Amino acid sequence: MPHPKGENIMRSIIRNKKGIATVVVAMLLGIFSPATAEAQCTYKNQAFNGYEGIDYNLYFNWQFVWIKAGTASMVTKPIVYYGKNAYQSSLVTRSSKRVDRYFMMRDTIMAYFSTDMAPIYYRKGAREGKRYYVDEVWYTYPNGKCKTTLKHLHSDGTRDKKEYTYTHCVSDMLNSFQRIRNFNTAGWKVGHTENIYIAGGSELTKARLVYKGKKTVKADNGKKYQCLIITYNELEDKKYKEIVRFYVTDDKRHIPIRLDLNLKFGSAKAFLSSIKG
C-alpha cells in the first residue's frame, strides 16, 4: 500500500490544517446518540472487559498515490478514579519519520469514563508542526443535566475556560467512540440515522451517523471481518456532508476495522493492524 513518491505529495498533505489525530479520532471516535442526560449518560458496557489494545496504520492518498503517514494506538484499561472503579482510554498518534521531515505530529488523547459509560474527563495534548495545544473537558451531572467545563491552552501560553450545561448528554470524541461500541444495531436498516453531539474546543458540534449496510473488510493484520458501514456527517451550509465512512465489526464489540476519510487534499484511510485483549 505505501508508495515511494515524495516531496510534492508531502507538502500537499501538510497543507491540510486538521491534524490527522483530530480527524481520525473524530471518526473513530466521534459517535453518540443523545436524548436526555439522565437517560443517556449511562450505558451498559458489552464491548470490552479489562485490558484492550488496538493498533492502526494511517495512509494518505494524493492524486491516486497512497503513502503510509504513521500509526495510531488505542489502549483501554480498568482503573480506580477518585476511589471509584472506572475506565481509562488513551489514543496516541505518531507521524512516520518520512512525514516528520515536513510536519511532525505527536498527539496524545486520554478519556476517563465510569463503568456504566458516563464521561468523566477528556484531555488532548497535540503537537502538530510548530503548534502545541491542550484541550480538556470535565463532566458533572447536576439535576439530571450534563455540565461541561472546557479549558484550552494555546500555543502562546494563554488559556480559555468555558462552561456549558445541556439538557441532553454530550460527550467528547474518545468517550463517544467507546459508547458507540455498545449500541444495539440489530434492528438497524439501511438509512437508519443517529444524531450526535461532540464536546471539545470552544463549541458543541452537531452531526449525524447514517447506517449504509454491511461489507467484508480485510485489515492490515491479514484477517477479514464482517463489518457494518456507517458514515459520519457534519452540518455545513445547512446540508450534511460526509466526512468519513467507517467499518466496524458486526458483533457486540463494534471494533473499527477501516476508516475512509474525506480531507481537503484528497483522502485518507486507517486500517487495523493488531488487537490485544
Salt bridges, closest charged atoms under 4 A:
GLU52 OE1 - ARG181 NH1 2.80
GLU52 OE2 - ARG253 NH2 2.36
ASP55 OD2 - LYS276 NZ 3.84
ASP100 OD2 - ARG106 NH2 2.80
ASP135 OD1 - HIS152 ND1 2.37
ASP160 OD2 - HIS154 NE2 2.68
GLU163 OE1 - LYS147 NZ 3.82
GLU194 OE2 - HIS192 NE2 2.82
GLU242 OE1 - ARG245 NH2 3.15
ASP250 OD2 - LYS214 NZ 3.00
ASP260 OD2 - ARG258 NH2 2.84
ASP260 OD1 - LYS269 NZ 3.23
